[in-house]
């Protein structure tokens, strides 16, 4: 009777609603945009504190998320930026933006490339600021890619029906192996007697 009750409890158990923290940081020139939320689609609440440090732990900036879990900041140096957010109930999100993703025109970056590009552009009839042009292109691409990144992250975190059915299959398979093993031992014990 107890086994039947356990089996019924397993079949009709309510699904647990656990979620992970998810987020991302993206560099668009010297501007850093970030977002934070949970794997169930909820975003970080407005006013969630974001602490930005360098690799040594020195605080570079403190900011907060907006109503949709987004935040922005301007980088002043081309170094690794580490973001830490405490999102309540023990949920902590840490993300790192490598220095390589920031603009080379920032302090600590390779300024020789920007200087040579500026020198080369003065010789042509049409002059433009290559760094500004690159920044505009990065902003346009980032604006288009942002929703795709969000959907991809949500898709990766979502457990599908196929995963649930696969888990149930493993449980039944392990139970079958256990029952087979027990039957085999009982048969061997009966033959020995």
Secondary structure as GFF3:
##gff-version 3
##sequence-region A 1 193
A	DSSP	alpha_helix	2	11	.	.	.	ID=ss1
A	DSSP	beta_strand	21	28	.	.	.	ID=ss2
A	DSSP	beta_strand	31	38	.	.	.	ID=ss3
A	DSSP	beta_strand	49	53	.	.	.	ID=ss4
A	DSSP	beta_strand	59	64	.	.	.	ID=ss5
A	DSSP	beta_strand	70	74	.	.	.	ID=ss6
A	DSSP	beta_strand	81	86	.	.	.	ID=ss7
A	DSSP	beta_strand	92	97	.	.	.	ID=ss8
A	DSSP	three_ten_helix	99	101	.	.	.	ID=ss9
A	DSSP	alpha_helix	111	121	.	.	.	ID=ss10
A	DSSP	alpha_helix	130	157	.	.	.	ID=ss11
A	DSSP	alpha_helix	161	192	.	.	.	ID=ss12
###
